[in-house]
Amino acid sequence: MNKRKFLRYSFLSTVTALTAPSVTAMAKRHAKKGKKPVVISTWNHGGPANEAAWPILADGGRALDAVEAGARVPEADPQVTSVGYGGFPDRDGVVTLDACIMDEKQNCGSVAFLQGIKHPISVARKVMEETPHVMLVGEGAQRFAVEQGFEIENLLTPRAEAAWREWKQESYYQPVINIENHDTIGILALDQDGHLSGACTTSGAAFKMHGRVGDSPIIGAGLYVDNEVGAATATGMGELMIKTVGCHQVVELMRHGYTPEEACREAIERIARKLGDYKQFQVGFLALDKAGNYGAHCIHPGFHYAVRDVLGAQRISSKSKLE
Ligand code: ASP
C-alpha cells in the first residue's frame, strides 16, 4: 500500500504529543465514523498550512474557516516564493496575486491580479460573503480590500526582487513557464459535520507577463467544491487547467464513481490527450471526496502533498504520468 511509504513529517511527534488526549478520543470516533475531519494541501507549505487548519477542524469548526486559516500561512511567509508576501513578481517586477475560496453551499469568491494585499484568500472570502459577485480583479479588488480594512503593503521581498533581477539578465525577458516555478497552495478540508470547502492562493507563474491570470482564482479550473461529491484543487501551469476546466472535471469524475486518485489521473490524461505540449509543464491535481478519501496525480514526478487527520501529519508523493 502506498500509505506505508509515506514520509512522516519531523514535527509529527511534537504535534501528536501536544494534541494527544483529544486525538485519542477523536481517533476512536474516526474509526467508527470514517475519515472526518481531514485537511489536505499541496507541496511543502501544505504541512504548516494544515497545522493551522487542524485545530479548527479538531474543535468541530467549519471547513471553510480551516481552509482560509491554512491558506493564510504561506501567504504570510516570505520564504514561500510562490504565494502571497515574498512571491516572485511578474516580468515587470510587480507581485500580482490570485486566489479563490469555495464553501459547502456552492458559494465562492475570487480575486485576481490583486496587488499589495498580503492575504488575497481573505479578500476572496470577503468577495464571497460581502458582495453579490464572485470575482474582483486588479485595482477594483484592491479598492474593495482597503474598504474591508486590509492594508496595502509592499509584497516584493529583497529575495524575490534579486531573483527577478537575475532572471531578467538571463532570460531575455521571456516568462518562465517550466516545471520548477509552480508552487500554488491548494487546500481542501472535510469537517466533522461532513462539509467540504477549499481554498487556492498563489502569486502565479514566476515572471509571467504583466496582467496574466492563471487557474488559481478561476472556479472550476484551480478549485472546485461540490458538497454532494468532493473537492479538487490544482497546481502547476494554470493555462492547462483553464483549457480543460480541470478541477470541475475531477469532481465530476468522482461523482461518476472514480476514486479521488483515479479522477486526478484521468484529468491529467485528458490534458495529455488534448494538449500536445503538456510535457513541458508540471500540473498536479489533488482531490478529497465526501467520505474523506483523498488522492492526487501529476504530469512530472515531484509533486507531493500534505495530509492532516486524527492519525497525524503525512507527506505523500503523488504518482505521475511521466515517472
Ligand atoms: N497554478 C498557478 C498558476 O498557473 C501556478 C502554480 O501552481 O504555482 O498561476
Boltz pocket constraint, residues with backbone or C-beta under 6 A from the ligand:
constraints:
  - pocket:
      binder: B
      contacts: [[A, 82], [A, 181], [A, 182], [A, 183], [A, 184], [A, 202], [A, 203], [A, 204], [A, 205], [A, 213], [A, 214], [A, 215], [A, 216], [A, 234], [A, 235], [A, 236], [A, 237], [A, 238], [A, 239]]
      max_distance: 6.0
